[in-house]
């Protein structure tokens, strides 16, 4: 149990550090007006010149690419406070779309890098952000290449719970993406996502409540099924809203 608590503490520390880095960089965007973006509308397009970086002020944004036969691959979801496009140099390698009604702020890439270069505090924060993006890409690569459907979905639910709530016992995690979005992010079909949720419910691990909520009944077992080390306590319980 002590080892589990240490893992949980370390996980929370890393998340706090990530948020702190993001907040310090986000301050650069405060002078820009918040732009409303309707759900389903694009913020930037794959292949366009990456002249700006974006900060999500409100809502949720998905990043995706279209591959052969028109198949969509969602590479990431971004929430309020997240920065989009920090690691790009020339062109956007994804299309960013609003999942919900959003507000975003934008800043020219040139101005962003000038501000980072002249600040002793922002330089380390920028490096930290790049490291976080690299880590997230590595984790997604492992998930898609080595994990089965159940492990992928369990990992996704746990990641959302950690991302949206630093203290699991406090409880409610809202996730406005629909199951097709989840399927396209996990490399699954929507039928497999639904079937896996039903399977987890039958084992009293995750219980759907209504159309848009999941209650995590046994988070230790969920973590075990994800194939990752246990970073959560046994007795915590989350509710995850899945539209």
MARSEBA-725568 format. One record per residue (C-alpha): residue in one letter; x, z, y. Coordinates in steps of 0.05 Angstrom, whole numbers, padded with zeros to 5 digits, always signed. Each point is the difference from the previous one (the first is absolute). Layout:
REM MARSEBA-725568
AXZY
...
REM end
This chain:
REM MARSEBA-725568
X+00000+00000+00000
X+00058+00016+00047
X+00028-00069-00013
X-00068-00032+00014
X-00006+00039+00066
X+00070-00022+00020
X-00018-00072-00013
X-00064+00008+00041
X+00039+00031+00057
X+00052-00056-00001
X-00054-00053-00001
X-00035+00032+00059
X+00066+00005+00038
X+00014-00074-00010
X-00070-00017+00024
X+00008+00044+00062
X+00067-00033+00015
X-00032-00069-00007
X-00056+00018+00048
X+00050+00030+00050
X+00041-00064+00000
X-00062-00042+00008
X-00026+00043+00057
X+00066-00005+00039
X+00000-00076-00006
X-00075-00003+00014
X+00012+00030+00069
X+00030-00068+00020
X-00068-00032-00008
X-00039+00048+00045
X+00009-00044+00061
X-00035-00057-00035
X-00076-00005+00002
X-00037+00014-00065
X-00031-00065-00025
X-00063+00002-00043
X+00001-00041-00064
X-00063-00012-00040
X-00001+00013-00075
X+00025-00061-00037
X+00035-00030+00060
X+00074-00017-00002
X+00051+00035+00044
X+00057-00048-00018
X+00008-00058-00048
X+00051-00014-00054
X+00051-00051+00025
X-00011+00013+00074
X+00059+00021+00042
X+00006+00076+00000
X+00004+00009+00075
X-00035+00068-00001
X-00004+00065-00039
X-00066+00035-00008
X-00022+00072-00003
X-00065+00019-00033
X-00038+00044+00049
X-00064+00007-00041
X-00025-00027-00066
X+00033-00031-00061
X+00039-00065-00005
X+00019-00039-00063
X+00060-00046-00006
X-00007-00058-00048
X+00029-00066-00022
X-00035-00059-00033
X+00035-00027-00062
X-00015-00057-00049
X-00073-00021-00010
X-00021+00041+00060
X+00013+00067-00031
X+00007+00058+00049
X+00053+00054-00008
X-00008+00061+00044
X+00069+00028+00010
X-00017+00062+00041
X-00053+00039+00038
X+00014+00031+00068
X-00036+00057+00032
X-00004+00030+00070
X+00070+00014+00027
X+00035-00051-00044
X+00044-00055+00028
X-00004-00071-00026
X+00057-00050+00001
X+00059+00046+00014
X+00044-00031-00054
X-00014-00073+00017
X+00050-00045+00037
X-00030-00069+00010
X-00068-00015-00030
X-00057+00041-00029
X+00003-00001-00076
X-00071+00026-00005
X-00068-00005+00033
X-00025+00066+00028
X-00076+00009+00000
X-00045+00057+00022
X-00034+00033-00059
X-00044+00040+00048
X-00014-00003+00074
X+00069+00012+00028
X+00038+00011+00064
X+00072-00024+00004
X+00055+00001+00052
X+00054-00053+00003
X+00071-00002+00028
X+00048-00058+00005
X+00055+00002-00052
X+00052-00009+00054
X-00025+00059+00041
X-00005+00043-00063
X+00071-00012-00021
X+00026+00011+00071
X-00035+00068+00004
X+00026+00020-00069
X+00071-00020+00018
X+00001+00042+00064
X-00028+00063-00032
X+00040+00050-00042
X-00065+00026-00031
X-00034-00066-00016
X+00059-00031-00037
X-00003+00049-00058
X-00076-00004+00000
X+00003-00075-00007
X+00050+00004-00057
X-00045+00051-00034
X-00060-00047+00007
X+00040-00057-00031
X+00020+00045-00058
X-00073+00020-00010
X-00021-00073-00002
X+00055-00016-00051
X-00021+00059-00043
X-00073-00021+00002
X+00018-00071-00020
X+00042+00026-00058
X-00057+00045-00024
X-00049-00057+00003
X+00048-00044-00040
X+00005+00052-00054
X-00075+00010-00001
X-00015-00074-00009
X+00056-00016-00049
X-00001+00060-00046
X-00065+00039+00005
X-00065-00014-00038
X-00068-00001+00033
X-00014+00074-00008
X+00068+00019+00027
X-00008-00046+00059
X-00068+00028+00020
X+00022+00072-00010
X+00061-00013+00043
X-00043-00032+00054
X-00049+00058+00003
X+00057+00051+00004
X+00036-00040+00053
X-00063-00003+00042
X-00012+00075-00008
X+00072+00015+00022
X-00001-00051+00056
X-00065+00023+00031
X+00003+00075-00012
X+00064+00041+00001
X-00036+00060-00030
X-00038-00021-00061
X-00045+00062-00002
X-00030-00018+00067
X-00030-00057-00035
X-00035-00061+00024
X+00038-00066+00002
X-00037-00060+00029
X+00022-00068-00025
X-00042-00056+00030
X+00028-00059-00040
X-00046-00028-00053
X+00015-00007-00074
X+00019-00074+00008
X+00053+00022+00050
X+00024+00052-00050
X+00002-00051-00056
X+00040-00050+00043
X+00049+00055+00018
X+00010+00024-00072
X+00003-00069-00032
X-00064+00012-00039
X-00071-00028-00003
X-00057+00037+00033
X-00030+00008-00070
X+00063+00035-00024
X-00001+00047+00060
X-00072+00019-00013
X+00011+00007-00075
X+00061+00044+00011
X-00038+00046+00047
X-00055+00006-00053
X+00053+00017-00052
X+00030+00054+00044
X-00070+00028+00012
X-00015+00004-00074
X+00063+00043-00008
X-00021+00045+00058
X+00061-00018+00041
X-00032-00039+00057
X-00075+00002+00012
X-00036-00051+00044
X-00049+00032+00049
X-00046-00051+00029
X+00025-00070+00016
X+00059+00019+00042
X+00029+00066-00024
X+00046+00022-00056
X+00011+00072-00016
X+00067+00016-00032
X-00017+00053-00050
X+00067+00006-00035
X+00056-00020+00046
X+00055+00022-00047
X-00027-00046-00054
X-00009-00056+00051
X+00072+00007+00021
X+00022-00001-00073
X-00039-00063-00012
X+00032-00033+00061
X+00067+00001-00035
X+00034+00036+00058
X+00030+00070+00006
X-00050+00054+00017
X+00001+00014+00075
X-00068+00034+00003
X-00026+00068-00020
X-00047+00007-00060
X-00058+00031+00036
X-00008-00046+00060
X-00060-00046+00006
X-00011-00062+00043
X-00058-00044+00018
X+00019-00073+00011
X-00047-00046+00036
X+00004-00070-00030
X-00045-00052+00033
REM end
